[in-house]
Amino acid sequence: MANSKEIRTKIKSVENTRKITKAMEMVAASKMRKAQDRMRHARPYAEKIRNVAAHMSKANSEYKHPFLIKRDKIANIGLIVVTSDKGLCGGLNTNVLRLSLNQMKAWESEGKGVSVTAIGNKGFGFMGRVGAKVKSHVTGLGDAPHMDKLIGPVKVMLDAYIAGEIDQLFICYTSFINTMKQEPTMQQLLPLAGEALGSAEGHWDYIYEPDAKSVIDELMMRYVESLIFHAVAENMASEQSARMVAMKAASDNAKNVIGELKLVYNKARQAAITKEISEIVGGAAAVS
């Protein structure tokens, strides 16, 4: 059994660790509320632009945007992987990277090429280690998503789709369900179809200024960017929630460890006192 001094040192060390995890838990809780507010505020805009994109895609126009055209043959696939820049958030990044890697292996087994855009330091480092073909990346986004930082790496993939270098584009991120639950999600971005595009309500006839091509090109580009921005916002809300839960679990575990160490310390102290008393009694008996 360790002596009393070693146990006291260990107790002090765990107490200091608990102070850190408790502080990180409180910081994550504050950032989580702000991240959730940003995510909720972005939803009305995302829904509105989705409706407009659905109407424009179904409108009678002589021009059909490349984002709406389904390719006959799928040879190359683009994947945008959204992770956090920092760790200490439980299995958040591990789950989304596992989903991405498994899907990439499935595509490669079918003979399809895969190109990756990494958003977040954890995803960028992981994709480099597994030897993925990383076309672009962005790190250091901070606590709030900024479109001016995202636009460059994302545009690399969008331009590749328009040029025919990739035939489908997917995004993998962590979807925010609630504070205690976040799920890794794989969503198809291009070509736009299904839930991503939605269905038009009624028939809409537009007057285009200056022309249909210019208006639709700009709208579709902004719409896909808004989908990616919303995914990054959800991932950030999930990150702060996961970090708060992980730090709370760490603080609780540290509290349990401190309790167990104090019990061991008291036993060691009692054993030392008992030994001293026994020696005194034995010495007194020997003298008499």
C-alpha positions, 0 to 999 in steps of 0.5 A: 500500500502506498504511504500517506504522503503519496496518497495525499499527493495523488488526491491533490492532483485529482482535485486539480484535474477536477477543477479544470474539467469543471471549468471546461464543463461550464465554458462548454455549457455557455458556448453550447447555448450560443451555438444552439441559438445560431443554429436555430436562427439559421433555420428560417433562412435555410428553409426559405432559400430551400423553398425558392430553390425548389420553385426555381428548379420546377419552373418552366425555364429553358436553362437547367443548372448542372447541380440539378442534372443527375449523371448517368455514370458515377465514377468519382465522388466528392466528400466534405467531412466536418469535424471539430478543431479541438478534442475533449468532446467524447466520441463526436469526431470518432463517430463521424470519421468512422462513418466517413471512412467506412463509406469511402472504403465502400465506394473504393471497393466499387471502383469509384474515386473519392476526393475529400474536403476536410473542415476542421483540424481533426478531420484534416489530420485523420484524412492525411493519416489514412492517405485520402485524396484531400483536395481542400481543407479549412481549420481554425473556424473558432466557436462560430462558423464564418462563410468567408472561411468556408467559401474557398474550400467548398468552392473547390468541390462545387467547381469540380462538380461543374467541371465533371471531375466528380459526379456526386457530392456528399457531406458528413457531419454530426447532426444535433438532436438534443443536448444528450444526443448527436448523430453522425449524418451522411447527406447527398448535396449534389445533384440536388434531389429529394429532401435537400431540394424539397418540393415546390408548392404550386406552380411558379412563373418567374420573370428573370433579370438579367436572364435565367442562367445568371439568376439560377446559377447564383441561387443554386450556388448560394443554396448549396453553400447554405446547406454546408453552412447549416451542417457546420453550425449543427456540428458546432452545436453538437461539439459543445454539447458533447464536450459539456457532457464529456467534461461532466462525466470526467468531473463526476469520475474525478469526484469518485476517484477522490472519494476512493483515494480518501478512503485508502488514505484513511485506512493507511493512516489508521494502519500507521496509528495502530502500528505505532500504538502496538510498538508503544505497547510492546515497548512498555511490556518489554520494559516492565 
